[in-house]
Amino acid sequence: MEREQVTSDELIGRTFTIIECTDPSWVNQKGLIIDETKNTFLIEIQNKQKRIAKNTATFAFDYHGKKTIVKGSRLMYRSEERIKKTR
Protein backbone atom coordinates (compact mmCIF):
# COMPACT_ATOMS: atom_id res chain seq x y z
CA MET A 1 0.00 0.00 0.00
CA GLU A 2 2.77 2.48 0.84
CA ARG A 3 4.40 1.96 -2.57
CA GLU A 4 1.20 2.95 -4.33
CA GLN A 5 0.91 6.09 -2.23
CA VAL A 6 4.44 7.33 -2.92
CA THR A 7 4.00 6.83 -6.68
CA SER A 8 0.91 9.03 -6.64
CA ASP A 9 2.49 11.76 -4.53
CA GLU A 10 4.72 14.69 -5.44
CA LEU A 11 8.37 13.61 -5.54
CA ILE A 12 10.05 16.99 -6.03
CA GLY A 13 11.64 17.92 -2.72
CA ARG A 14 11.91 14.33 -1.50
CA THR A 15 15.15 12.73 -0.42
CA PHE A 16 16.09 9.35 -1.85
CA THR A 17 18.77 6.68 -2.00
CA ILE A 18 19.55 4.79 -5.18
CA ILE A 19 19.66 1.12 -4.23
CA GLU A 20 20.07 -0.43 -7.70
CA CYS A 21 21.23 1.06 -10.97
CA THR A 22 22.55 -0.06 -14.35
CA ASP A 23 25.55 2.21 -13.66
CA PRO A 24 27.17 0.90 -10.45
CA SER A 25 28.66 4.31 -9.62
CA TRP A 26 25.15 5.57 -8.76
CA VAL A 27 24.40 2.82 -6.20
CA ASN A 28 24.08 4.11 -2.60
CA GLN A 29 24.02 7.75 -3.75
CA LYS A 30 21.72 9.88 -1.60
CA GLY A 31 20.20 13.15 -2.66
CA LEU A 32 17.24 15.41 -3.24
CA ILE A 33 14.89 15.48 -6.24
CA ILE A 34 14.74 19.05 -7.51
CA ASP A 35 12.89 18.58 -10.82
CA GLU A 36 11.26 15.84 -12.86
CA THR A 37 10.50 15.11 -16.50
CA LYS A 38 8.75 12.10 -17.97
CA ASN A 39 11.97 10.08 -18.18
CA THR A 40 14.41 11.73 -15.76
CA PHE A 41 14.95 13.24 -12.35
CA LEU A 42 17.11 16.31 -11.85
CA ILE A 43 18.75 15.59 -8.52
CA GLU A 44 21.16 17.23 -6.15
CA ILE A 45 23.92 15.02 -4.78
CA GLN A 46 26.80 16.49 -2.76
CA ASN A 47 25.85 20.07 -3.82
CA LYS A 48 25.98 19.15 -7.52
CA GLN A 49 23.04 18.87 -9.88
CA LYS A 50 22.86 15.72 -11.97
CA ARG A 51 20.25 14.07 -14.16
CA ILE A 52 19.39 10.38 -13.93
CA ALA A 53 17.08 8.33 -16.13
CA LYS A 54 14.23 6.92 -14.06
CA ASN A 55 14.20 3.53 -15.77
CA THR A 56 17.84 2.82 -14.92
CA ALA A 57 17.47 2.85 -11.15
CA THR A 58 15.53 1.65 -8.14
CA PHE A 59 14.91 4.33 -5.53
CA ALA A 60 14.32 4.16 -1.79
CA PHE A 61 12.27 7.05 -0.40
CA ASP A 62 11.65 7.92 3.22
CA TYR A 63 7.87 8.15 3.03
CA HIS A 64 5.96 8.91 6.23
CA GLY A 65 8.76 7.46 8.31
CA LYS A 66 9.02 4.22 6.33
CA LYS A 67 11.57 3.20 3.74
CA THR A 68 9.64 2.73 0.50
CA ILE A 69 11.33 1.11 -2.51
CA VAL A 70 10.13 1.91 -6.02
CA LYS A 71 11.53 0.85 -9.39
CA GLY A 72 12.11 3.90 -11.55
CA SER A 73 10.18 2.30 -14.41
CA ARG A 74 7.01 2.69 -12.27
CA LEU A 75 7.63 6.45 -12.21
CA MET A 76 7.93 6.92 -15.98
CA TYR A 77 5.30 9.63 -16.29
CA ARG A 78 5.34 13.40 -16.09
CA SER A 79 4.61 14.25 -12.48
CA GLU A 80 1.11 15.58 -13.23
CA GLU A 81 0.27 12.47 -15.31
CA ARG A 82 1.65 10.07 -12.70
CA ILE A 83 -0.38 11.67 -9.93
CA LYS A 84 -3.60 11.40 -11.97
CA LYS A 85 -2.99 7.85 -13.27
CA THR A 86 -2.18 6.24 -9.94
CA ARG A 87 -5.10 7.67 -7.97
C-alpha positions, 0 to 999 in steps of 0.5 A: 500500500505504501508503494502505491501512495508514494508513486501518486504523490509529489516527488520533487523535494523528497530525499532518496537513495539509489539502491540499484542502478545499471551504472554501479557508480550511482548505487548508494548515492543519496540526494534530493529530487529538484525537478522531474520530467517524464523520463528523468529526475534532476537531482542534487547530490553532494551540492551538484546537480545531476540528471538520472534516467528513471528507468535505470534505477531503483529508488528508496524514499523515506515516506511517512517514516518508512523506507519505501522502494520503487523501481524507476520504471514505475515512475515513468510519467510526467509528475502531473500524469503520474499523480492522476494515473495512480489515484 
